[in-house]
Amino acid sequence: IAAAALVAAVPALPRRMQRVGVSGVATVLVACATLGFAGRTDLASPGSSSTRFRRLDRRVYSPLCIALAAGALSSRRV
């Protein structure tokens, strides 16, 4: 909820604070995607090492994280 609020700029925060927050959200999403594409999500989330999860992580979840990170970064106020 906090990440969505930062990206949506609700409530309105000082510009610098919002940019830092949105950049942090995007960084976490890119890190999740990177771990997922590498098949190492278990480093951040123990127990996510099944073959089925890794397959879904590479095909669905990691690309979704990249798309969400791109969307978050495109929402930043200039």
N, C-alpha and C positions, 0 to 999 in steps of 0.2 A: 504494500500500500504506500509506503514511504517513497519507493522508487517511482511508482506511477505518479504520485503527487509532485515529485521533483520534475519529472518529464513534462507533466501537464501544467506546471507552474501554478499549482494550487496548494497553498496560498502563494500569492506573489511574494517572492523573496528578492533581496538585493541581487542585481544582475550577476555579480561575481560569485555569490554563494550558489545561485542556481546553476551557473556554468560548471562550477567545481562539482556539484552534486550530480549533474547529468553526465559529466565526464566519468565520475566514479561508477555510476550505473553502467555506462557503456563498457568500462574497463572490466567490470565483474562479468558482464555478459560475454565479452570476447574471451576472457579467461576460461569460462565454462565451455565455450565452443572449442577452444584450443585443446583443452583436456579431453573433450568428447571426441574430436577428430583423431586424437592420438590414442584413443581407447583407454584413457587413464582417469576417467571420472571418479574412480574409486579413491583417488588421492584426496579429493575434496569431499566426497560423499561415500564413506565406507558402506559396503554392501551392494554397491552398484556395479558388480563385476560379472553378472550373468551374461551368457552369450547373446541372449535375446535383447537385453538392455543395451549392450554395446552396439549391436546391429542398429537398433532404433536410434541410439544416440548419434551414430555417424550419419544416418540417413535423414532423421527428422529433427531431433532436439538441437544438435549443434548448428545446422543451417538456420533454424528458428532463432537461436541465440544471436547469430550474426545479423539476421534481419532486424531483430529487436534493438540491437546495439546501433545499427545504422539509423533506425527510426528515432532512437533517443537522441543521437547526435544531430540529426536533422531538425530536431525540435528546439535546439538552443537558440535563444534570442541573440541577435547580433548586436 
